[in-house]
Amino acid sequence: DPDSWTILDGDLNGDDITRPSADAVTGEVEWIYQSRSDNTYQILYSSGSPTSVIDGLLIRNADAIAMSKPGAGIGLDLTIGDVSIRNCLFIANRTNSHAGAVFANNAPQSRVRIENCAFLGNFANSTGGAVYLVESFIEIEGCVFNGNRSESRGGAVELVNWSGRPPIVNCTFVNNHSGSAL
């Protein structure tokens, strides 16, 4: 429910103009980013936390283009434990590294679950335009990925050394670009 979201905005001066621009011929959406030099590099970061729940957040406009920091929206460096990210919206987060929106580098015994989230117009100059997850039990369910982009692999999602059942279930992928959508 958008009315109950907590908004975490990386735009420190409140002067960003982030809007979708649709191509008249193809209908594909390109996100326009302006006035982002004041933006925070990363909105949330957690390291070594045992169990976390991130719920009901709108995370937007984080901009880590100036430094090679993965996970502009959320950066997780879990040594042990589980994290659930649910009912969140990630808009127009950018990084010069991996994962415009959510980056998790985990111990193999960790679990990352992302459910009922939307990822819109996120960008990674490397891999995983919206999400980049490494070495864990991964579940992504009921999410929407629209207009995300990476310069290398995984326009929407890049999964590395994952375990468990097929990790992506009942998700929608639209207009994500790179070498592939996944």
N, C-alpha and C positions, 0 to 999 in steps of 0.2 A: 504494500500500500504506500504510494508515493507521499502521502500526507504524514506518514509516521517515520519517514527516513531521517536519519541524522546526516547532514551534508558536511563532508570533509572536502574542502576546495583548495587545491594547490595554488590558486590565483591569489597571491598575497595583496596585490593592489586593486583587485576587482576590475581590471581593465581588459580581460581576455575577450576576444571575439572568437568563439568556437562554434562553428555552424556547419551543417552538412550542405554540400552543393551537389545537386543531382545533374548528371549528364543527360541532356535532352534526348539523345539518340538511344543510349544503352540503358538509361535509368539507374546506372551505378552511382553510388554516393561516394564523394570524396570529401574528407573533412578539411576545413580551412582553419589554420592555426595562426593567430596574430598576437602580438604583445605578450610574449611568454617569458621574457628575460628575468622577470621578478619571481617566477613560480618556484615552489618548493620542489626539491628533487624526489622526495619520497614521502608519502602521506602516512603510512603505517609501517613499522618494522618490528619484528619479533625475532629473538634469537634464544634458542634453547628452552622455550616455554613448554611445559608438559602437555597441557590440554587447553585449547582456546576455541571460542565461538565468536565469529564476526557476523553480525546479523543486522540487517536493515540499514545499511549505509549507502549513501550516494558518494562515490569517490571519483573526483574529476580534476582535470587540469594539472596533474603532476607532470613535471617536465625535467627529465634527467638526460636531455640531449647533450648538455654541456659537459657531463661527466659520464663515464662508462659504468653506471650503476644499474644493476638489473632490478626489475620490479618497481617501476615508478609509482604505481598505486599502492601495492602491498608487497613488502619483501619479507619472506619467512626463511629463516635459517634454523631449522629444527634439528636438534641432536637426538631428541626422543620426544614422543608425544603425538597427539592428534590435533588437527585443526579443521574446523568446519566453517565454511564461508557460505552464507545463505541469505537469500532475499536482498541481494546487493545489486547496485547499478554502477558500472565503471564506464566513464565517458571521457574520451580525449586525453588519455594519459600517454606519455611518450618517453622512450628511453633510447640511448645510444647503444644499449646492450641487449639483453634478453628480457622479454615480457613487459609490454607497456602497462599492463594492469596487475597481474598476480604472478609473482616469482616464488617458487618454493624449492629449496635445496635441502633434502631431508636424509636422515638416516633410513636405511632400508626397513626398519621396523615401524616407521611413522606412517600415519594415515592422513591424507588430504582429501576432503570431500567438499566439492563446490556444487551447490544446488539452488535452483530457481534464481539464477543471477542473469543479468544482461551485460554484455560487453559491446560497446558501441564506439567506433572510431578510435581505437587504441593503436599505437604504433611502436614497433621495435626495429631498430636499425640492424639487429642481428636476427635472432629467431624467436618465434612465439609472439606474434603481434599483440595478442591479448594475454595469453597464459603460457608459462613455461614451468613445467614441473619435472623434478629430477628425483629418482630413487625413492619411491615410496609406494604404498598401496594407494592408488588414485581412483577417485570416483567423481565424475562430472555428470550431473543429471538435471534435466529440465531447464537448461540454460539456452540463451540466445546469443549468437555471435554475429554481429552485423557491422560491416565496414571496417574491419581490423586489417592491419597490414604489417608485413615484415619484409625486410630486404633480402633475407635468405630463405629459411624454411618456416613452415607453420604460420601462415597468414593469421590464423585465429589461435591455434593451440600447437605447442611442441611438447611432446612427452618423451622423456629419456629414462631408460631402465625402469619402467614401471612394472608393477606386479598386480595380480588379482584378476577379476573378471574383466571383460571388455570395459574399458574405463569410461566411455562416453555413451550415455543412454538418453534417449528422448530429447536431444538437443537440436536446435535449428541453426544452420550456417548459411549466411547470405552475404554476398559481395565482400568476402575476405580474400586478400591477395598476397601472393608471394610465389614460391616454387609450388606450393599446394595450399589448400585451405586447412589441412591438418598436418 
